[in-house]
Amino acid sequence: EMCIRDRAKEPSVSLAVAFAYWHERDCNAAADVDDIAAVTKRINGGRNGLAERTRLLALAKTIWV
């Protein structure tokens, strides 16, 4: 029998969990205006990883904009 941790590793399940987490913390509005600090706070309660997220958003914008 597969345990819940194994199920959470499945791509469809892990994606569903990530979407639910994002939705429950109401991250869309902050993300839509590139408020990385607000998204970071909603996800982990502080500013952990903020510099890296800021760098990655800037990189993503060079690719997708």
C-alpha positions in Angstrom: 0.0 0.0 0.0 1.3 3.5 -0.9 1.8 5.9 1.9 0.7 9.5 1.8 4.3 10.7 1.3 4.7 8.5 -1.7 1.5 9.9 -3.2 2.6 13.5 -2.5 5.6 12.8 -4.7 3.4 12.1 -7.7 3.5 15.1 -10.1 -0.3 15.5 -10.3 -0.7 15.3 -6.5 2.2 17.6 -5.7 0.9 20.2 -8.2 -2.6 20.0 -6.7 -1.2 20.5 -3.2 0.9 23.5 -4.4 -2.1 25.1 -6.1 -4.3 24.5 -3.0 -1.6 26.0 -0.8 -1.3 29.1 -3.1 -5.0 29.5 -3.2 -5.6 29.1 0.5 -3.0 31.9 1.2 -4.6 34.2 -1.4 -1.3 34.8 -3.3 -2.7 35.7 -6.7 -3.4 39.4 -6.0 0.1 40.0 -4.6 1.7 37.9 -7.4 -0.2 39.8 -10.1 1.5 43.1 -9.0 5.0 41.4 -8.4 4.8 42.0 -4.7 7.3 39.3 -3.9 7.6 40.3 -0.3 3.8 39.8 0.3 3.8 36.4 -1.5 6.9 35.3 0.5 5.2 36.3 3.7 2.0 34.5 2.8 3.9 31.4 1.9 6.4 31.1 4.7 5.4 33.8 7.2 8.5 35.9 6.8 11.1 37.0 4.3 13.0 33.7 4.0 14.3 33.3 0.4 13.1 36.8 -0.7 16.4 37.7 -2.4 16.4 34.5 -4.4 12.7 34.9 -5.4 13.4 38.4 -6.5 16.4 37.2 -8.6 14.3 34.4 -10.1 11.4 36.7 -11.0 13.7 39.0 -12.8 15.2 36.1 -14.7 11.7 34.7 -15.6 10.7 38.1 -17.0 13.6 38.0 -19.4 12.4 34.7 -20.7 8.6 35.1 -20.7 8.0 38.8 -21.3 
